[in-house]
Amino acid sequence: MKESILKNFNISEEDILLELESDDNCYLIITQSFIYSINSKNKESEISSIKVSSLDGYELSLKSKNPTQFYWSILGMICAVGFWQLSSDEIISAIGGIFITLISILLALDYWFTPSKFELKIFSGSSIISTNIGKENLIRCKEFLIGLNKISLN
C-alpha cells in the first residue's frame, strides 16, 4: 500500500532518507528537501509537506486520554442504581441494573486499559504536521527525530 501511495505522489524510494509509520495509517517521510505526511485513513490519501530548510522544531508529548468513556461509565452506574430503585418489577429491576452496571464496568475498564499515545508535532512557520504515535513505535520515532535533527542541521 505504501508503494502505491508513494507512486501517486511522485516520491521515489531512492529519495527517501527516513520514514516513520504512525498508528493511524499516517506515514512521515523525509527526503532531502521535504518532510511529507501522508494520511491514508480514507480511500483517498492526503499529503502535506514542510520544507526541511524551513523547519522550526518538533514536539513529542504524551497525549491525554479522552475521559468521555469514563464519564459515561459513572453515569451508567448512577442510572443502574436509579433503574434498580425505581422499577416496579423486581426481576426487571435486577436484570436491568446488572446489565447497565456491566456495560458501565466495561466502559471504565476500556478507559483504564487503553494505552496512552504520544503526539508528534513538526513545526514550520504557521504549518504543523501532527500524528499520533503508540508506545510500541516510540523508539522508531526517537530514531526518526534524531535523523531529522541531523538532516535539518546540514
Secondary structure, 3 states (H helix, E strand, C coil): CHHHHHHHCCCCHHHCCEEEECCCCEEEEECCCEEEEEECCCCCCEEEEEEHHHCCEEEEEEECCCCHHHHHHHHHHHHHHHHHHHCCCHHHHHHHHHHHHHHHHHHHHHHHHCCCEEEEEEEECCEEEEEEEEHHHHHHHHHHHHHHHHHHHC
